[in-house]
Structure formats: C-alpha cells, structure tokens
Amino acid sequence: MEMALYYPQLGYYTSDRNKIGANGDYYTSTDLSAVFGAMLGRQLEEMWNLMGREAFTIVEYGAGTGALCHDLLDYLKNNQPFYNQLRYCIIEKSPFMREIEKAYLSEKVEWYDSIADIGDFTGCVLSNELLDNFPVHEVVMEDELMEVFVDYESGFSELLHPAQEVLKDYLKQLHVTLPKGFRTEINLQAIDWLREIAHSLKKGFVLTIDYGYSSAELYREYRCQGTLLCYHEHQVNDDPYHHIGEQDITAHVNFSALNHWGLKNGLECCGFTEQGYFLRSLGLMDYLRTPDQNVESELLSLPVKAIAIHRLLNNIGTQLKIFIQRKGLIATELTGFALARMFI
C-alpha cells in the first residue's frame, strides 16, 4: 500500500495525474461547497478565542488542491485581528499536488516536508481525509492472529504469517478480541503521526476529519472482511492488486485508537461526531441565509447548491466523522459538538 500510493513519481499520490474532482477518482467535502471551509473557519475562530487570541498556527496535512486552505483563509479574512496573527503551514508529500497548491494559494501559506520542520507552535493541526490513506497492516484471526503478506509469481497472491507482536499489542491495548475468520486493518502509522504532532504542538487542538468508526462499531460481525476499498474513476472496488499506482486505496480510521494513543501523548478528547451534525452545530443553515454572504457564488443554480449542501450534511455528512483533541487547555465544550456527540 505504501508503494502503490507513495512510490516516487509512480505512486498514486506522487504521480502527476488528476485525483480529485470530476476528472479524478473521488470528491471531498471541499469540492462540494466553499461553505465547508467557512464552517471550519468558525470553529477555528472559537479555538483562537479560547486560547486567548494569541499567535495561531494552522498546520494542514495533505492539502490536495488547496481548496480547503483557500476557503478557510477567505472566511477568516473577515476577522482581521485573527487573520493578522495567523500562520498557515501545509505539509505535502506529493510534489505534483504541492505545485497545484502553490499556483492556487497566493498568501499566508508556507510548505513543509514534516511537522518537525515547523518547530514548536500553538494553534490547530488539521487533516481532511488523510488518515484513511495511511498504509495499513492487514490481519486475520485464525488459531492465532495472522498478518497478510503479498507475494508475486505470475500474478499477486496473499500469504499469511504469524502477526508481529506490535499488531497483537495494538488490539490488546484497545481491548479488542477478534473472532476466528475476522479480517481487519491496523494503522500503526497513525500512532506515529499523533506522536509527532504532540511533540510539536505546545498548546492547541488536533482536528481530524475522516471516514471511520469507534472500535465498538469497526469490529462488528458484518465488517468481518475489513474496510479496505479502492477508488478508480469514481468507481469503487476492493482489489488493490489492479490499477496499481492509478487508484486510491483506503481503510477506515479507528477513532478509538486515535483517542487511546492521543491520551498517551497528552492529547485529550474534545468531541467526536458526524460531519453533518458538526456543520449544523456551527450554524451552516443560518449562514446560508445571510444575505451578504457569497461563499456559494461558484454554484450556478439553487438546485445545484441544494444538492451540494444535502451531500455535505446527509450523504458524506453521515459517513465522515469529526474528531477533535486538545493539548494544554482546560476542558471546554466546542460549538461544533453542540447538537450531537458520539461514543469514542
């Protein structure tokens, strides 16, 4: 999965092919409407206020086309005291996507290879559909936990070998016991990602938007074949051994794991909910009714606008989850979780 997605020049995310939008393989929330960025901007404003209106750094991982960054900054320009103290950093692994972002984003933005290069900061680490693209280990429970390896001889095949202790320990720490025959994914890279963030973030928040579930939901019997999916030209399949380097490969995020290892690194849970509830809590519907807001000017008609908002709230709005962690701050209810919180 690491090679298929990130091998230099040939991996899915490192190649120079279109990936996002109508000519790509999938859509994100930012492709549907700029109001998504505006609502995230509202949540960031509240975070800034809670932190005493001091210098604030936004670190976005994998900014794609730069649309979310653009829409966030466009909204936050209306709050000049915040905007003047704002620094926006993008961590982008893909040279091709970085050039697209640089052509689109003209101010306030700096690019880095890793969060360690930014140095210590206060603010918010933001990721939108990032973690589900981290390479995972696939495991299946037989008489003992087995890991799925890949072999090749006149075609790809899968082999099972006893799982590494680190994979067994992952499930043990989450108090997960898999029934025989159950296949699932383990995302160890997400643990390293959280640890790196916690080391650099001195005070602030981590806002994660992604497809996934809590452990209680992820390991239900009907998910016994795992969640690994591929996206190619807006078609979904479960075969990572075709269109290699030409299709996205994803696996759902275990948010209970993010919470567990976040706590081990000083990141406390602020809330967990569906995207639709999060956007409604931040006042999306009232915002759309504001006469002088023109954030939807790119949409040509009311029906198109209505469809986009419906998808944000009720389509991917129920599938995408919002998870926010805090560091160095007292427990405070964030507006984004006012309408609904989910068990983590």
Buried (B, 14 or more C-beta within 10 A) or exposed (E): BEBBBBBEEEBBBBBEEEBBBEEBBBBBBBBBBBBBBBBBBBBBBBBBEBBEEEEBBBBBBBBBBBBBBBBBBBBBBEBEEBBEBBBBBBBBBBEBBBEBBBEBBEEBBEBBEEBEEBEEBBBBBBBBBBBBBBBBBBBBBEEEBBBBEEEEEEEEEEEEEEBBEEBBEBBEEBEBEBEEEBBBBBBBBBBEBBBBBBEBBEBBBBBBBBBBBBBEBBBEEEBBEBBBBBBBEEEEEEEBEEBBBBBBBBBBBBBBBBBBBBEEBBBBBBBBBBBBBBBBBBBBEEBBEEEEBEBBEEBEEEEEBEBBBEBBBEBBBEEBBBBBBBBBBEEEEBBBBBBBBBEB
